Amino acid sequence: MRYRSIDLLRAYAIAVMVMVHFLENLAGTRDWSPDGFGAPIFAFLTGVSYRLWLVSRQQRCISDFQISKETLRRGLFLGGLGFLFNAFVWLPDDLFTWDVLTFLGASMWVLNVVRKMPVPAALLTIALAILLSPVLQRITEYDAWWINGYFETEQTLSELLTGFLVTGYFPVFPWIALPLIGFLSAPALLGLPRAPATHRGRWCRVALVQVLLVAIVLMLRQLTSWGQLWLPRWSMFPASLSYMTAAPGIIVLLLTTLHVLLDERAVIKMPDWLLSRAQRFSRYSLTLYLLHHIAHLWPLWMYGLWKTGEPAVYWGQALSWWPAFLLSVVFLLLSDRLLQWIEQRRIPTIENLMRWLCE
């Protein structure tokens, strides 16, 4: 069963990431971009999708051992794909930047452990991942790893481990909290079997309190001198305490609202043209994530190599804001037609390959 709410949210997340990456990599700016929520939604829905996949496997009486094997294979596939992506889409020096794909691979392994844990223990794991992160960021001197606004690391075991856990683009601490929250909240938010309806209200009340609390914190930080010294700021790199408290709360409220309005009560009917595109972008989100990097980074590297002999010389300064944004929109329009063509001809995609290898 497909959920319109999930398709719409995931399609929004991938569209946001496309726009942000075109703007950042071609124009060197995130100004006027919908930055900050694409990756959190994507990570959160990874946990939701894993719960739905797990329920379907259990309903088919697949053994727990087989589910663990398939989960670990998915983790290896996504992690390996992440390293190939870093080496061949970015540059070999960026092999260990710990980006979204390597994080999603690691999250599969963690989810396989958490699915067997009691709920209180899983909630404690989430709390520790969020609350320990500011401490770990300070201990590891996070800012020293981010020279000129992007992550850099030496190829030593200790630095690789530190980048994976704390200082990379999407490290385990605190980002693992998002797929875990998605996994735990999915039964209540989506009304899955054996999930009491009252639990949805609890998740939503907690989420609302989180969002309001962060709003108050950020307002006090802005209006008071002591707030700037003592209260956490809002930042994605590093993912601050405010950011990691509000982001899952906002996503829980969004998913619940969309699920009730679109899936349960059908209060809002999505136009067919929007629904079909949202489902297509959601179904092929992994392919689209890889494709949009290739579409704008490879020409950038080749042009730099041709002009100066240095592939990354024009990174972040090839275009101004408007042309970069326009290119992202053109890419999304062309991608819709390309994915439709792929769908009609049943051409294998990354998603098909992952299912074939891992299940």
N, C-alpha and C positions, 0 to 999 in steps of 0.2 A: 504494500500500500504506500502510495506517495502522498505526502502532506504538502499542500499548497503553501502553507506557512513556512516550512523549511526550505522549499524551493525558492520562494521569494527572498528570504533572508540570505541564503547562500548565493543567489544570483546577485543580490545587492553587494555582498561582501566581495565577490570576485570582480565586479564592475568597479568598485571603489579601489581595489588594489591595482587594477589596470591603470586607472586615471592617476593615482598617486605615483606609481612607478614611472609612467611616461613623464610626468611633471618633474619628479626628482632626478631621474637619470638623464633626461634631455635638457631640462631647463634649470636644474639645480635648485628647485624651490618646492615647498609644500604649501605656499600661500594660496589661499582660496581653493584648497583641495579638501575633499571630505576625509581628511586623514584621521586615523586613530581608532576606527571601529571595524575596518575590513578584516584585519588579522584576528582580533578577538572573536568576532562572529564566526569566522572560519574555524578557529580552534574550538570554540564552544560547540559548534555543530558537529565537529568530529566526535566528541563524546556522545552527543545525541544520536548520531548515525550509528555509532558502535553499539549503543543500547538497542536500537531497533534491529540491527543485524544480529545481535546476540539473542534477542527474543525469537527471531525467525529461525535461527539455528536450533534453539532449544525446543521450539514447537515441532521441528522436524526430527526430534529425538537424536540429534547429533551428540556424541559423547563429549564430556567436559575435556577430555584429553585432546580430542580432535579440534575442539574450539580453541584450546590453547595453542595448538600447533598452527592453526590458520591465523590466529592473531599474531603470533611471533613472526610468521612468514610475512604478514602485512607490514609489520614493523621493519623487518629487514628490507623489504621491497622499497618502502618509502624512504628509509634512511639511505639505502644504496642509490636510489634515484636522486636524493638530495645531493650526495657527493658528486654524482655525474653532472648534475645540473650546475653545481658550483664550478666544476672544472671546465665544462664545455660551453656553458652559456655565459657565465661570468668569465673569470680568468683562472689559470692554475694556481695563482697566489691566493685565491679566495676559496680554496678547497675546504678549509675549516672555519667558515664564518658562522656556522650553526644557524642556518636560516630556517624558514618555515617547514620545508620538507624534512630536514633532519630532525626537527622538533617533533613533527607529527609521527615520524618513525619511532622515536623514543616514547611518545605518548601511548602508542599501541602496547608497548611492553609494560608500561605502568598501568594502563587500563586492565590488562590481563591479570595483574596482581590485585588491583583494587576491586575488581568485580567479585572476588572471593572474600573480601573483607567485610566485617560488620559495618553497617552504615555509620555508627559513631566514630569508628576508627578511620573510615574514609573521610568524614567531615574534619577530623583532627588533622589528617594529612593535608587537606586543602588549606586549613587555617595556618598550619606550619609553613606551607609553601609560600603563602602570602606574607605572613608576619616576619619570617626569618629573612626574606629577600633584602629589605633595606639594610639589615645588619651585615649580610654577606656581601652586598654591594660596597659597603663601607670598608669591610675587612680586605676585600680584594682590590680596593682602589679603582672602582669602575671607570671613572673618567680617564684614567691613565691608559686604558685600552682603546679609547675612542679618540684617535688623533684626526683632526680635520673633519670631525663629524661622522666618521665611520669606523667600524671595528677593525682592529689590526692585532695580529697575534704571531708569535714565533712558533715554529714547529717543534716544540718540546712537549713531553708528555704532561707535565704539570700545567703548562699554559693551555694546552688543548682541553684538559679536564676542567680547568677554571672557566674557559670559554663556554664549554658545553653546559656547565652547571649554573653559571652566574652572569658572565659578562658578554656572551655572544648576542647576536640580533634577537634570537628567540631561545633563551636558555631555559633549562628545566625550572629553575627558581626565578620568577614566580609563575611562569606561563603554564606550567602543568595544571595549575588550579582550574583553568578554563575548561579543558576537556573533561576533567573530573566532575566539575559542577554540572556540565551538560549531561554527563552520564548519569549522575545521581538524580537530577531533577527531571529528566525526560519522562519517566513513568507518570509522575504527577501532572506535569505540564501538558502532556499529550493524551492523558487519560488511558494509559495502557492497562491491560488486565492486571487485577490485584493491586491497583494503586488507588487508595481511597481519595475521593474527590476533595476532601478537606485538606489534603496535603498540598494541592495546588494553591489554595489560599494562603497556607503557611509560607510557601516559597515566595509568593508574590508580596506578602507583607514584609518579609525579611528583605527582599530586593528593594522595595520602596523605601524602607528605613535606610538601607545602605546608600541609595542615591541621594536621599534628603540629607543624610549625615555628611556625605562628601560635598554636597552643595554648600552647606553651612561652613565646613572647613575651608573650602576654597574662597568663600566670601570673606571670612575672617582673615585669611591669609592676604587677601587683596586690600582690605580696609585697615588693618592694624599693623603696627611695626613689629609687635611681638609674634604675630601670626607668621610673618615672613621668616622668622628665626626658628620657630618651633613646630609649625604645622607642615605636613607633607605637601609638596607641590604636585601639579598635574604634569606628568611626562610619560611618554611611551618608551623612550630609550634614555635612561633605564625605566622600566615599568615601575612607577612609584606606587606607594601604598594607596593613595587616593585613586589612581587610575585602576589598580587591580581590585579595589573595593567597588567602585562605581560601574566599571565595564560589565561584569557578570550580572549585576543588578539590572542594568538597562536592558541587557540581552534577554534576561528572564522575562521582564515585563513586555518586551517587544514580541517574543515568541508566544507568550500566553495570549496576548491581545490578538495577534494574527491568527493563532490556532482557533480561538473562539469565534472570531468573525469570519474566517475563510473556510475552516474545516468542519467545525461542529455545527454552527448555526447558519452558515452561508448567508450572513447578513449582508456581506459585501461580495458581489460577483465580479471577479477579475475579468477584464476583456480577454477574449480568446488569444488575441495577438500578444498580449502581455504575459498571459499564463504559459503559452507555448514557449516563449523565449526564456522566461524564468526557469521553466523545467529543463530546457535545453542547456542553459548556462549552468544550472545546478548539477545536472547529470554528468556534464563534461567539464566540471570546474577544475579538476586536476590537469587535464589536457590544456585548458584555456590558460591556466597559470603558467605552464611551461611555454606555451606558444607565444604569449604576449611578451615575454622576456626575449625570446629569439627574434621576434619581429622588430623590436626597437634597439636591442643591444648589439646584435651581430652587425647590422649596418653601421652602427656607431663605432664599433671596434675596427671594422674594415676601412672605414673612411679615415680614422685616425692613423691606422697603419699605413695607408696609402699616402697620406699627406705628410706625416712626420716620422713614420717608423715606430711610433708609440701608440698602441691601440687605445689606451684610456685617456689620451690627451684632451679629448673633447667631452669627456664624461661630465655631466652637469652644466655644460655651457654651450651646447650645440645649438639650442633654440631659445627663444623667449617663451613666456608663459602661454600666450594664446596659441601659437602653432603647436606646441607640445600637447596642450589640452585638446585641440582640434584633431590631432593625430590619434589620441586615445579614443575619441568618439568614433572616428573613421574605422579604427581597428575593431571596436566592438560591433559596429554594423557589418563589417566584412566577416567577422568571426561567426556571427549569427548565420550568415549564408553558407559559410564553409562547414559549420557543424551540422546544418540541415542537409547539406550535400553528403557529408560523411554518414549521417544517420540513415539517409535513404538508400545508400549503397552498402550499408552495414560494414563499413571499413573499420577494422580494429583500432581502438584508442588505448591510451595509457590505462584507463579504467578497466577495459576488457582484459588487457595484459595482466593487471594486478589480480583480477578474479581468476583468470586461467592458471596463474602460477601459485596462488595462495589458497585456493579453495579446492 
